Amino acid sequence: MIATEDQWIALLVETLAELVNESGRAVTGAGLGGKLQAKAAEKGLEQPVSLRRRKFKSFLARLAKDGLILWLPEAGADVLVSSIDKPGLLADHSAGSRRSSPGIRRDLFTAFTWVTDKKPFYSPLEDKIVWVKEGQDPVDGSVAIPAPDFDSLKARASRFVGKLGGELDEEGRIALGHVKPLSSFSTFISSNGLGKAWHEFRTSDVIDSIKKWAVSNDLNFRSDWLTTTSDGALNKPAGGQSDSDSAERNGVSAVHQLLSLLSREDLARINVPLDIVLRFIKER
C-alpha cells in the first residue's frame, strides 16, 4: 500500500525516536533513511509518489523547518538528525563522519555563557538576541534569557570533571578549588588535552539549557540555532545583518581561532594597548 505523506512523516518521526532512544546518539541521514525503508516494508507501506523524486536531504530540511525533527547539516558530510526532545545529541561529534565539531550559533552561545551586567533577551520575531542595559526596557515581545553567573559556570565545569574519574577527577576538583577556579580549570583542560571533550560536553550542556528555556517559554527549538564550526556558521549573525556586519564578525572569528591555537606562554607575550582595553571594558 502506498503511504500518504502524513503517514510517511509520522513513520519517519517514530523511527527516528526509536533510533536515538536505542543508541543514545543522533543518527545520520543515511542511517535514518535505511531504517525508515525497512520499517515501512515491515508495515507493508511504500513511499508516497510525491516524495520518490525528492532528495531525502531536502525532505529532512522541510521537516526540520516545520519543527518535526532537528538536524545539523554540514557541507561534504552526511547530516545528523535527532528527535526534537533531544537536541543535545547533535553535539556529539563522534556520531557519523563529521569534519568539525557541532556548535551553537554565536549570539545564543554568548547569551547563555557570558557573565555581564547587560541582560540578554531573545526576539522570536527577528530570531536574534537583544542586549539590554540595566534600567532599560526590553523590546516588546522579547523573551528573557537566564543570564549565567560564575557559580553556574563553575557548576558546569564541576559536572564535566565528575565524568572523568580517576586522577583527572581529583586534579580537576583541585583546579576548581583554586582562588581563581575558572582560570585554573582552563589550565587543567589545556594541560591534559581535554579541549575536544570539554567542547562536546559544554556544547551539549548549553544546548540542554537552551532547550529547557525554550520549552518553559513555549518556543520551538530551532535547528538553525545549531551550527558547524567549519562553515563559519557559528558566527553567523541572527536576523538581517548587513554584509559589513558579517565581515566584521568573520574578522573577530579569525582572531578567536588564532588565540585558541596559542599556548599560555604565547598569550603571555601579547601586549594590548591600554586604550583598547578601556574601550572594551566601556563597551561591555
Disulfide bonds with the S-S distance in Angstrom:
none
